[in-house]
């Protein structure tokens, strides 16, 4: 095995119960010939991490969370010589990690195009139990398990850009799913509802794809201003209106009087999911991106919202490995075009203040909150 000098111990941030993360110092794990040890450089706080911190809806505690992350290889098993795409991989390389399908379930065996729907797949940072404490990125060091989907990202020197690769893969996959029900044109009228990090990255992606008419919808003016910087040509602050119908009128004013041709729903709010039907024109399309945890039921009218308008509807769940490669290219393109994607990282907290970081993220005061081992 090749390796750098590394300490005997490292810290892990263990969610022990809702609203409590305990930072512990533990012996670093040994790795075998098929594993990789990574020194963590930074990890973003995802909406899923916030949900786990707030209420542990998956029953994962105790768990070390964190998956929107990047770090440096410090030790590598002799059987690991390349990343997922075939790039050479060695000690000192910067990496990110994706979803590893199990390879054995019915979906993995029968649907190569849908392996991201594997029910037994692994994502580092979403593996519960004491045996997986060093499989989460809220730590000093993280161990990549055998068969992990690893990407060498040495050509992206900016740490903050690298931690955006995972959420960018989410929106790349969403657009790929949306293409199955909508034929995007440069002149398309596309709406993005919810201007958190996912929605804002989606605005930027649409801009790099050449979409000229992008409407952003949110209740926070600062987020709508950021949407404009990233490519939105019109914004609607729905808190300015006393009803969904009134907000829908504002959307129609920005979309030829008809409503959006394609709408992406990027919030975790059932009420927002219901409202998006009102913003889409007859013959339009709807892509649901925002629900990675169950936050309740949404109400819609099958006649008025779907049948009468003949709306096409699809969902988007996580990503495939190829989406990560496209996400990297998108972020490079956005940066080259001067789109301020790295400004999405608004706050950075040290690991020993991770509870404060989570509370700040829940307050929705910033955009992408990042946790680093040390400031």
C-alpha positions in Angstrom: 0.0 0.0 0.0 1.1 3.6 -0.7 0.5 6.1 2.1 1.5 9.4 3.6 2.3 9.9 7.3 -1.0 9.9 9.1 -2.0 10.1 12.8 -3.2 7.1 14.9 -6.5 8.8 15.7 -9.0 11.1 14.1 -12.3 12.8 15.1 -15.7 11.8 13.9 -19.0 13.7 14.5 -21.5 11.2 15.7 -25.3 12.0 15.5 -26.4 10.2 18.7 -29.9 11.5 18.8 -31.9 14.3 17.2 -30.3 17.7 17.7 -27.2 16.3 19.2 -23.8 15.5 17.5 -21.0 14.3 19.7 -17.4 14.9 18.3 -15.3 11.9 19.3 -11.7 11.0 18.9 -11.2 7.3 17.8 -8.4 5.2 16.4 -8.2 5.5 12.6 -9.4 2.3 10.8 -7.0 0.0 9.0 -7.7 -0.4 5.3 -7.4 -3.5 3.2 -6.2 -3.9 -0.4 -9.5 -2.7 -1.8 -10.1 0.4 0.4 -8.9 4.0 0.4 -8.3 6.3 3.3 -9.0 10.0 2.7 -8.1 13.1 4.6 -11.2 15.2 4.7 -10.9 18.8 3.4 -14.6 19.9 3.6 -18.2 18.7 3.5 -21.3 20.6 2.7 -24.5 20.3 4.8 -27.3 18.7 2.6 -31.0 18.9 3.2 -30.9 15.2 4.1 -28.2 15.8 6.7 -30.5 18.6 8.2 -33.5 16.2 8.3 -31.4 13.6 10.1 -30.1 16.1 12.6 -33.5 17.5 13.2 -35.5 14.3 13.7 -33.6 11.2 12.5 -36.5 10.1 10.3 -34.5 7.2 8.9 -33.6 5.9 12.4 -29.9 6.0 11.5 -28.5 7.2 14.8 -25.8 6.6 15.8 -24.3 7.7 12.5 -21.6 10.0 11.1 -23.3 12.0 8.3 -21.8 14.0 5.4 -21.7 13.2 1.7 -21.3 16.5 -0.2 -17.5 16.4 0.3 -14.0 16.2 -0.9 -10.6 15.2 0.4 -7.1 13.9 -0.3 -6.1 10.3 -0.6 -3.6 9.5 2.1 -3.6 5.7 1.9 -4.6 3.4 -0.9 -5.0 -0.4 -1.2 -2.9 -2.1 -3.8 -5.9 -3.2 -5.8 -7.2 0.3 -6.2 -5.4 1.9 -9.2 -8.0 3.9 -11.0 -11.1 5.9 -10.2 -14.6 5.0 -11.6 -14.0 6.6 -14.9 -10.6 5.0 -15.4 -8.3 7.9 -14.3 -5.2 6.8 -12.4 -5.7 7.1 -8.6 -2.8 7.5 -6.1 -1.9 9.0 -2.8 -2.2 12.8 -2.9 -5.1 12.9 -5.4 -8.2 14.9 -4.6 -11.4 12.9 -4.7 -15.2 12.9 -4.3 -17.4 9.8 -3.8 -20.7 8.8 -5.3 -23.4 6.1 -4.8 -22.3 2.4 -5.0 -25.1 0.1 -6.1 -25.2 -3.4 -4.5 -24.9 -5.2 -7.8 -27.1 -8.1 -6.6 -30.7 -6.8 -6.4 -33.3 -7.1 -9.2 -32.8 -3.5 -10.4 -29.0 -3.9 -10.5 -29.3 -7.2 -12.5 -32.1 -6.2 -14.9 -31.9 -2.4 -15.3 -28.4 -1.1 -15.8 -30.0 2.3 -16.7 -31.6 2.5 -13.2 -29.0 1.3 -10.8 -29.3 4.5 -8.8 -32.7 3.1 -7.6 -30.9 0.2 -6.0 -32.5 -0.2 -2.5 -29.2 -1.6 -1.0 -26.8 1.0 -2.4 -24.2 2.7 -0.3 -23.5 6.4 0.0 -20.7 7.4 2.3 -22.2 9.5 5.0 -25.5 7.6 5.1 -24.3 4.4 6.6 -25.6 3.9 10.2 -23.9 2.2 13.1 -20.6 2.3 15.0 -18.9 0.1 12.4 -19.4 2.9 9.8 -18.3 5.9 11.8 -15.3 6.5 9.5 -17.6 6.1 6.4 -19.0 9.6 6.9 -17.4 12.8 5.8 -18.1 14.8 9.0 -14.7 13.6 10.3 -11.0 14.2 10.0 -10.5 11.0 7.9 -12.9 9.0 5.8 -12.6 5.4 4.6 -13.9 4.4 1.2 -15.2 0.8 1.2 -14.4 -1.8 -1.4 -16.0 -1.0 -4.7 -16.7 2.6 -3.8 -17.5 5.0 -6.6 -14.6 7.4 -6.5 -13.8 10.2 -8.8 -10.3 11.8 -9.2 -10.9 15.6 -9.3 -7.4 16.9 -9.3 -8.3 19.3 -12.2 -10.6 21.2 -9.8 -8.3 22.9 -7.3 -11.0 24.9 -5.5 -12.3 23.0 -2.5 -15.6 24.9 -2.5 -16.2 24.0 -6.1 -15.5 20.3 -5.4 -18.0 20.1 -2.6 -20.6 21.3 -5.0 -20.1 18.3 -7.3 -22.5 16.0 -5.4 -25.5 18.5 -5.4 -24.6 19.3 -9.0 -24.9 15.6 -9.9 -28.4 15.7 -8.4 -29.5 18.5 -10.7 -27.7 17.0 -13.8 -29.7 13.9 -13.2 -33.0 15.9 -12.8 -32.5 17.5 -16.2 -31.7 14.2 -17.8 -35.0 12.8 -16.4 -36.8 16.0 -17.5 -35.5 15.5 -21.1 -37.6 12.3 -21.2 -40.8 14.3 -21.0 -39.8 17.7 -22.4 -37.7 18.8 -25.5 -35.7 21.7 -24.2 -35.1 24.6 -26.6 -33.0 27.8 -26.2 -36.3 29.7 -26.1 -38.0 27.4 -23.6 -39.7 29.0 -20.6 -38.4 27.0 -17.6 -39.3 27.6 -14.0 -37.3 26.6 -10.9 -39.3 26.6 -7.7 -37.1 26.8 -4.6 -33.8 28.7 -4.6 -31.8 26.8 -2.1 -28.5 25.3 -3.3 -30.2 22.7 -5.4 -32.5 25.1 -7.2 -29.7 27.7 -7.6 -27.4 25.2 -9.1 -30.2 24.1 -11.4 -30.6 27.7 -12.6 -26.9 27.9 -13.4 -27.1 24.6 -15.2 -30.0 25.7 -17.4 -28.0 28.9 -18.1 -25.0 26.9 -19.3 -27.3 24.8 -21.5 -28.4 28.0 -23.3 -31.9 28.4 -21.9 -32.8 32.0 -22.3 -36.0 32.2 -20.2 -35.6 31.0 -16.6 -38.1 32.0 -13.9 -37.0 31.5 -10.3 -39.6 31.3 -7.5 -38.9 31.6 -3.8 -39.9 33.5 -0.7 -36.5 35.0 0.2 -35.4 38.0 -1.8 -31.7 37.3 -1.2 -32.1 33.9 -2.8 -33.9 35.4 -5.8 -31.1 37.9 -6.2 -28.6 35.1 -6.3 -30.8 33.3 -8.9 -30.5 36.4 -11.1 -26.7 36.3 -10.8 -26.7 32.7 -11.8 -28.9 33.2 -14.9 -32.6 33.7 -14.0 -34.3 36.2 -16.3 -37.3 36.7 -14.0 -38.2 36.1 -10.4 -41.4 35.7 -8.4 -41.4 36.1 -4.6 -44.5 34.2 -3.7 -44.6 35.8 -0.3 -45.7 39.0 -2.0 -49.0 37.4 -3.0 -52.0 36.5 -0.9 -52.8 33.3 -2.8 -51.3 30.7 -5.1 -53.5 31.9 -7.9 -52.1 35.4 -7.6 -48.5 34.1 -7.6 -49.5 32.0 -10.7 -50.6 35.2 -12.4 -47.2 36.7 -11.8 -45.6 33.6 -13.3 -47.8 33.9 -16.4 -46.7 37.5 -16.8 -43.1 36.3 -17.0 -43.9 33.5 -19.4 -45.9 34.9 -22.4 -49.1 34.9 -20.4 -49.2 31.1 -20.5 -47.2 29.7 -17.6 -44.0 27.7 -17.6 -43.4 25.0 -20.3 -41.2 23.1 -17.8 -41.2 23.3 -14.1 -38.7 21.9 -11.6 -39.9 21.6 -8.0 -36.8 21.9 -5.7 -38.3 22.4 -2.2 -39.2 19.8 0.4 -42.6 21.5 0.9 -45.8 19.6 0.0 -47.6 22.9 -0.4 -45.0 24.1 -2.9 -45.3 20.8 -4.8 -49.0 21.5 -5.1 -48.5 25.1 -6.2 -46.2 24.2 -9.0 -49.1 22.7 -11.0 -50.7 26.1 -11.1 -47.5 27.7 -12.6 -47.3 25.3 -15.5 -49.1 26.0 -18.8 -51.3 23.5 -20.7 -49.2 20.9 -22.3 -46.3 21.6 -20.0 -44.1 19.3 -17.9 -43.2 18.9 -14.2 -40.1 17.4 -12.6 -40.1 16.7 -8.9 -36.6 17.0 -7.4 -37.1 18.2 -3.8 -38.3 15.3 -1.7 -35.4 13.1 -0.4 -37.3 12.6 2.8 -41.0 12.2 3.5 -42.4 15.5 4.6 -46.1 14.7 4.0 -48.8 14.6 1.3 -49.5 17.2 -1.3 -53.0 18.0 -2.6 -53.8 18.5 -6.2 -56.8 18.3 -8.5 -56.4 15.5 -11.0 -58.8 17.2 -13.4 -57.6 20.8 -13.2 -54.0 20.2 -12.5 -53.1 17.2 -14.7 -55.8 15.9 -17.1 -57.2 19.2 -18.4 -53.8 20.6 -18.9 -52.3 17.3 -20.1 -49.2 17.8 -17.9 -46.4 15.3 -18.1 -44.9 14.5 -14.7 -41.6 12.8 -13.6 -39.6 12.4 -10.5 -35.8 12.5 -10.1 -33.9 10.4 -7.4 -30.2 11.0 -6.6 -27.9 10.3 -9.6 -26.0 7.8 -11.7 -22.2 7.7 -11.8 -22.2 9.4 -15.2 -24.1 12.3 -13.8 -21.1 13.0 -11.6 -18.8 13.4 -14.6 -21.2 15.8 -16.2 -21.6 17.7 -12.9 -17.8 18.3 -12.9 -17.9 19.6 -16.5 -20.9 21.8 -15.7 -19.2 23.4 -12.7 -16.0 24.1 -14.7 -18.1 25.7 -17.5 -20.1 27.8 -15.0 -16.9 29.1 -13.4 -15.4 29.8 -16.8 -18.5 31.8 -17.8 -18.2 33.9 -14.7 -21.3 32.4 -13.0 -20.7 32.8 -9.3 -21.4 29.2 -8.3 -18.8 29.2 -5.5 -20.7 32.1 -3.9 -23.3 29.4 -2.9 -20.9 28.5 -0.1 -21.8 31.2 2.3 -20.6 29.9 5.7 -17.8 27.6 6.9 -17.7 26.0 10.4 -15.0 23.9 12.0 -15.9 20.3 12.9 -16.0 21.0 16.6 -18.8 23.5 15.9 -20.9 21.1 13.8 -24.0 21.4 16.0 -23.9 25.2 15.5 -23.4 24.6 11.8 -26.5 22.4 11.6 -28.6 24.9 13.5 -27.4 27.7 11.2 -28.3 25.6 8.2 -31.8 24.9 9.6 -32.3 28.7 10.1 -32.0 29.1 6.3 -29.9 32.2 6.8 -27.2 31.1 4.4 -27.1 28.9 1.3 -24.5 26.1 1.3 -23.0 25.6 4.8 -19.6 23.9 4.9 -18.0 21.9 7.7 -14.1 21.6 7.6 -11.8 19.8 10.1 -10.1 23.1 11.1 -10.6 26.8 10.1 
